[in-house]
């Protein structure tokens, strides 16, 4: 028994080493991404002197200030505008307890910065001309984005990374916006992954909207293929947003999943209902076991098809793969999982 266990552990170790060796060496690529604490500076504003506080904030963060005020708070940002002053005061007072909690959670951002810089090393390995910038941390209303690509850099809304055990996420009002199957991803470990998704979308915009089911599956699968390249050591659970149990189920039932889709759906369907079942966010996939299947199962299958295609065309660059038509990928992949 002990020998068998040792053998299994050895195999796992060797497989992990082999898997990691596929990642290119990026240690020689220099990347520096300063972490800017806009959130802390904003909540330091004295509510008895909002105009003065806003002027100081704009002087310190001239690039991100207008984006935050106009796109996040929905006001002009002018320190003489009454609506700006009222909304700013109410937001600071209302979200102060949340910011206090986030200050403790993000007291040290060194590991986040290191992980982000490592990810961008891989980005620059594949795309040397990609320009990196700052990582700006802000706290906005709960429905503000978790990641936004701005002129000042990538902005991270900490209100969506408080940790899935954060009490506010369990409130009924919050659950109406973000059900549990979504809010369980509102944890710090998703920050870099979400940023890399944004980078992949920036370099290769997803133009599959309005396309047939199979094309959308392939195009969205390509996005996760790029994510693999930018985050070679990141667990698939973070890339996909699936739980580990859901991932295990997908891998164990890959052939059955594909067979179900082929037999029950028109792969060239344009039906919004069909697209939602396989591409949209959901707690599970209709027609599949609720306790095991994830939503957005079509993207996972598309990802597997793309990887099968790549295994037969190893000389292609990422750009060539991303520009290959879905019909060609399907034809050459000859995807027939067991």
Residue pairs with C-beta under 8 A, 6 or more apart in sequence:
20 232
20 233
22 232
23 122
23 232
23 233
24 122
24 125
26 118
26 121
26 122
26 124
26 125
27 121
29 121
29 124
29 125
31 117
31 118
31 120
31 121
31 124
31 132
32 117
32 132
33 113
33 116
33 117
33 120
33 132
33 133
33 134
33 135
33 153
34 134
34 135
35 109
35 112
35 113
35 134
35 135
35 137
36 61
36 64
36 134
36 135
36 136
36 137
36 152
36 153
37 137
38 61
38 64
38 68
38 136
38 137
38 138
38 155
39 99
39 102
39 137
39 138
39 139
39 158
40 99
40 103
41 57
41 60
41 61
42 57
42 68
42 92
42 138
42 139
43 92
43 95
43 96
43 99
43 139
44 53
45 53
45 54
45 56
45 57
45 88
45 92
46 52
46 53
47 89
47 92
47 93
50 79
50 85
50 88
50 89
51 79
51 80
51 85
52 79
53 88
54 77
54 79
54 84
54 85
54 88
55 79
57 65
58 65
58 66
58 77
58 79
61 68
61 136
61 152
63 150
63 151
63 152
64 136
64 138
64 150
64 152
64 153
64 155
65 77
66 77
67 148
67 150
67 151
67 152
67 155
68 77
68 138
68 140
68 155
69 75
69 76
69 77
69 84
70 76
70 77
71 148
72 138
72 140
72 141
72 144
72 157
73 87
73 88
73 91
73 140
73 141
74 87
75 81
75 83
75 84
75 87
75 88
76 83
76 84
77 84
78 84
79 85
91 141
95 139
95 141
95 159
98 139
98 159
98 162
98 168
99 139
101 162
101 166
102 139
102 158
102 159
102 162
105 162
105 163
105 188
106 112
106 137
106 158
106 188
109 137
112 135
112 188
112 191
112 192
113 135
115 192
116 135
116 191
116 192
116 195
119 192
119 195
119 196
119 230
119 231
120 130
120 132
122 229
122 230
122 231
122 232
123 130
123 132
123 196
123 199
123 230
124 130
124 132
126 229
126 230
126 318
127 203
130 199
130 203
133 152
133 153
133 154
134 152
134 153
134 154
135 153
135 154
135 156
135 195
136 150
136 152
136 153
136 154
136 155
136 156
137 155
137 156
137 158
138 155
138 156
138 157
138 158
139 157
139 158
139 159
140 157
140 159
141 159
142 159
142 160
142 168
142 174
142 177
142 178
143 177
144 157
144 159
144 160
145 155
145 157
145 160
146 156
146 157
146 160
146 161
146 186
146 190
146 191
146 194
147 154
147 155
147 156
147 157
147 191
147 194
147 195
147 197
147 198
148 154
148 155
148 157
148 198
149 155
149 198
149 202
154 195
154 198
156 191
156 195
160 186
161 186
161 187
161 188
161 190
161 191
162 168
162 169
162 186
163 186
163 187
163 188
164 183
164 184
164 185
164 186
164 187
166 186
168 174
169 175
169 178
169 183
169 186
174 183
175 183
178 186
179 283
180 283
181 281
181 282
181 283
181 295
182 281
184 243
185 241
189 238
190 238
190 241
192 231
192 234
193 227
193 231
193 234
193 238
193 239
196 227
196 230
196 231
197 223
197 227
199 230
200 223
200 226
200 227
200 230
201 223
203 226
204 222
204 223
204 226
204 322
206 219
206 220
206 223
207 219
208 215
208 216
208 219
208 220
209 216
210 270
211 219
211 326
212 267
212 268
212 269
212 270
213 265
213 266
213 267
213 268
213 269
213 270
213 274
213 275
213 278
213 279
213 298
214 267
214 268
214 326
214 330
215 326
215 327
216 275
216 279
216 298
216 302
217 278
217 279
217 298
217 299
217 301
217 302
217 305
218 302
218 305
218 306
218 326
218 329
218 330
219 302
219 326
220 279
220 298
220 299
220 302
220 303
221 299
221 300
221 301
221 302
221 303
221 304
221 305
221 306
222 302
222 306
222 321
222 322
223 299
224 239
224 240
224 299
224 300
224 302
224 303
224 306
225 303
225 306
225 307
225 310
225 318
225 321
226 318
226 322
227 239
228 239
229 318
231 238
231 239
236 242
236 247
237 243
237 244
237 247
240 247
240 294
240 296
240 299
240 300
241 294
241 296
242 250
242 294
242 300
243 294
245 292
246 292
246 293
246 294
247 294
249 289
249 292
249 293
250 257
250 293
250 294
250 297
250 300
254 301
254 304
254 337
254 338
255 336
255 337
255 338
257 288
257 297
257 301
258 301
258 335
258 336
258 337
260 287
260 288
261 267
261 278
261 298
261 301
264 287
265 274
265 278
266 274
269 275
276 282
277 285
277 286
277 287
277 298
278 285
278 296
278 297
278 298
279 296
279 298
279 299
280 295
280 296
281 295
281 296
282 295
282 296
283 290
283 295
284 290
284 291
284 292
284 293
284 294
284 295
285 293
285 294
285 295
285 297
288 297
294 300
304 335
304 337
305 329
305 330
305 333
305 335
306 321
306 329
306 333
308 333
308 334
308 335
309 321
309 324
309 329
309 332
309 333
310 316
310 321
312 332
312 333
313 321
313 332
316 324
